[in-house]
Amino acid sequence: MPRLHTLAGAAAPDAAPSAKPSGPQPAERVALRVGPSAIDGQGVFADEAIAVRQKIGEMRGQTISVSEARRRVRQLARIHIVEISARTAIDASDSDSLLRFVNHSCAPNAVLHIRQGRAEFFALRDIASGEEITCNYGQSHHAGRLRCSCGAAQCVGRL
Protein backbone atom coordinates (compact mmCIF):
# COMPACT_ATOMS: atom_id res chain seq x y z
CA MET A 1 0.00 0.00 0.00
CA PRO A 2 1.41 3.45 -0.81
CA ARG A 3 2.30 5.75 2.03
CA LEU A 4 -0.49 8.20 2.75
CA HIS A 5 1.42 11.00 4.50
CA THR A 6 1.29 13.44 1.60
CA LEU A 7 -2.11 15.01 1.11
CA ALA A 8 -3.59 15.27 -2.34
CA GLY A 9 -2.66 18.64 -3.74
CA ALA A 10 -0.14 19.36 -0.96
CA ALA A 11 2.98 21.30 -1.82
CA ALA A 12 6.21 19.44 -2.55
CA PRO A 13 8.64 19.27 0.42
CA ASP A 14 10.91 21.98 -1.03
CA ALA A 15 8.04 24.31 -1.93
CA ALA A 16 6.74 27.06 0.34
CA PRO A 17 4.13 25.69 2.78
CA SER A 18 0.53 26.63 2.11
CA ALA A 19 -1.96 27.68 4.77
CA LYS A 20 -4.35 24.77 4.11
CA PRO A 21 -4.00 21.54 2.14
CA SER A 22 -6.32 21.42 -0.84
CA GLY A 23 -8.85 18.61 -0.99
CA PRO A 24 -9.91 16.16 1.68
CA GLN A 25 -7.36 14.44 3.90
CA PRO A 26 -6.93 10.68 3.47
CA ALA A 27 -8.80 8.43 5.91
CA GLU A 28 -5.55 6.81 7.01
CA ARG A 29 -2.80 9.11 8.26
CA VAL A 30 -0.15 6.38 8.44
CA ALA A 31 0.74 3.40 6.27
CA LEU A 32 -1.54 0.48 7.16
CA ARG A 33 -2.33 -2.94 5.73
CA VAL A 34 -5.04 -5.53 6.32
CA GLY A 35 -4.15 -9.14 6.99
CA PRO A 36 -5.07 -12.26 8.96
CA SER A 37 -5.41 -11.55 12.69
CA ALA A 38 -4.62 -13.85 15.61
CA ILE A 39 -7.48 -12.09 17.43
CA ASP A 40 -10.30 -12.53 14.92
CA GLY A 41 -10.67 -12.70 11.13
CA GLN A 42 -8.89 -9.82 9.47
CA GLY A 43 -7.04 -7.09 11.33
CA VAL A 44 -5.34 -3.82 10.42
CA PHE A 45 -1.58 -3.60 10.95
CA ALA A 46 0.86 -0.70 11.10
CA ASP A 47 3.18 -0.63 8.09
CA GLU A 48 5.34 1.96 9.86
CA ALA A 49 6.05 2.97 13.45
CA ILE A 50 3.32 5.12 15.02
CA ALA A 51 4.11 7.51 17.89
CA VAL A 52 2.04 7.74 21.05
CA ARG A 53 -0.93 10.16 20.64
CA GLN A 54 -0.48 10.25 16.85
CA LYS A 55 -3.69 10.20 14.84
CA ILE A 56 -3.86 6.91 12.97
CA GLY A 57 -6.86 7.88 10.89
CA GLU A 58 -10.62 7.99 10.58
CA MET A 59 -13.10 5.18 9.99
CA ARG A 60 -15.29 6.32 7.13
CA GLY A 61 -18.45 4.88 5.71
CA GLN A 62 -22.14 5.49 5.15
CA THR A 63 -23.84 7.79 7.67
CA ILE A 64 -27.05 6.15 8.90
CA SER A 65 -29.49 6.48 11.78
CA VAL A 66 -28.86 4.53 14.99
CA SER A 67 -32.13 2.65 14.47
CA GLU A 68 -30.95 1.59 10.99
CA ALA A 69 -27.56 0.61 12.45
CA ARG A 70 -29.21 -1.61 15.05
CA ARG A 71 -31.35 -3.23 12.35
CA ARG A 72 -28.26 -3.91 10.21
CA VAL A 73 -26.28 -5.35 13.14
CA ARG A 74 -28.82 -8.15 13.50
CA GLN A 75 -28.17 -9.20 9.89
CA LEU A 76 -24.37 -9.04 9.76
CA ALA A 77 -21.78 -11.69 10.57
CA ARG A 78 -19.03 -9.03 10.75
CA ILE A 79 -19.91 -5.63 12.15
CA HIS A 80 -18.18 -2.45 11.00
CA ILE A 81 -20.57 0.08 12.56
CA VAL A 82 -19.83 2.81 15.11
CA GLU A 83 -22.47 4.96 16.78
CA ILE A 84 -21.21 8.55 16.74
CA SER A 85 -24.18 10.15 18.52
CA ALA A 86 -27.56 9.23 19.98
CA ARG A 87 -29.04 9.49 16.48
CA THR A 88 -26.21 8.82 14.03
CA ALA A 89 -23.88 5.94 13.17
CA ILE A 90 -21.22 5.18 10.58
CA ASP A 91 -21.51 1.90 8.68
CA ALA A 92 -18.14 1.05 7.13
CA SER A 93 -19.26 -2.40 5.92
CA ASP A 94 -19.00 -1.41 2.25
CA SER A 95 -16.27 1.19 2.78
CA ASP A 96 -12.66 0.97 1.61
CA SER A 97 -11.63 2.30 5.05
CA LEU A 98 -8.89 0.01 6.40
CA LEU A 99 -9.71 1.08 9.95
CA ARG A 100 -12.96 -0.88 9.80
CA PHE A 101 -10.76 -3.92 10.52
CA VAL A 102 -9.59 -2.70 13.95
CA ASN A 103 -10.15 -5.59 16.35
CA HIS A 104 -11.02 -5.40 20.05
CA SER A 105 -8.39 -5.91 22.74
CA CYS A 106 -8.65 -5.62 26.52
CA ALA A 107 -5.08 -4.19 26.34
CA PRO A 108 -5.44 -1.87 23.30
CA ASN A 109 -2.73 0.18 21.62
CA ALA A 110 -5.22 2.67 20.15
CA VAL A 111 -8.33 4.53 21.22
CA LEU A 112 -11.41 5.57 19.26
CA HIS A 113 -12.53 9.17 19.78
CA ILE A 114 -15.81 10.51 18.41
CA ARG A 115 -15.20 14.14 17.43
CA GLN A 116 -17.35 16.40 15.29
CA GLY A 117 -19.23 13.45 13.81
CA ARG A 118 -16.08 11.49 12.98
CA ALA A 119 -14.72 8.19 14.34
CA GLU A 120 -10.98 8.83 14.77
CA PHE A 121 -8.29 6.46 16.02
CA PHE A 122 -5.25 7.64 18.02
CA ALA A 123 -2.25 5.69 19.34
CA LEU A 124 -2.33 5.11 23.11
CA ARG A 125 1.36 4.16 23.07
CA ASP A 126 4.14 3.78 20.52
CA ILE A 127 3.11 1.13 17.98
CA ALA A 128 5.78 -0.82 16.12
CA SER A 129 5.68 -1.49 12.40
CA GLY A 130 3.93 -4.83 11.85
CA GLU A 131 1.87 -4.60 15.06
CA GLU A 132 -1.90 -5.05 14.88
CA ILE A 133 -3.92 -1.91 15.70
CA THR A 134 -6.47 -2.67 18.44
CA CYS A 135 -8.91 -0.71 20.58
CA ASN A 136 -11.23 -1.52 23.45
CA TYR A 137 -14.74 -1.61 22.01
CA GLY A 138 -16.25 -0.72 25.39
CA GLN A 139 -20.00 -1.09 25.38
CA SER A 140 -21.20 -2.95 22.33
CA HIS A 141 -24.32 -4.60 21.00
CA HIS A 142 -22.84 -7.95 22.13
CA ALA A 143 -23.80 -7.12 25.76
CA GLY A 144 -21.38 -9.72 27.17
CA ARG A 145 -22.57 -12.55 24.91
CA LEU A 146 -19.42 -12.76 22.76
CA ARG A 147 -16.28 -14.49 24.02
CA CYS A 148 -13.22 -12.22 23.83
CA SER A 149 -10.22 -13.72 22.04
CA CYS A 150 -7.75 -10.85 22.42
CA GLY A 151 -5.26 -12.94 24.39
CA ALA A 152 -4.30 -10.07 26.73
CA ALA A 153 -3.10 -11.00 30.23
CA GLN A 154 -5.87 -8.83 31.71
CA CYS A 155 -8.57 -10.02 29.28
CA VAL A 156 -12.04 -9.66 30.78
CA GLY A 157 -13.26 -12.68 28.81
CA ARG A 158 -16.38 -11.29 27.13
CA LEU A 159 -17.55 -8.43 24.93
KANORHU-V328714 format. One line per field, one symbol per residue. ss: DSSP state (H for helix, E for strand, - for the rest). A space follows every 10 residues. Layout:
ss = ???
//
This chain:
ss = ---------- ---------- -------E-- -EEEEE---- -EEEEE---E ----EEEEE- -EEEEHHHHH HHH------- EEE----EEE E------HHH H-EE-----E EEEEE--EEE EEE---E--- -E-EE----- ------E--- -------E-
//
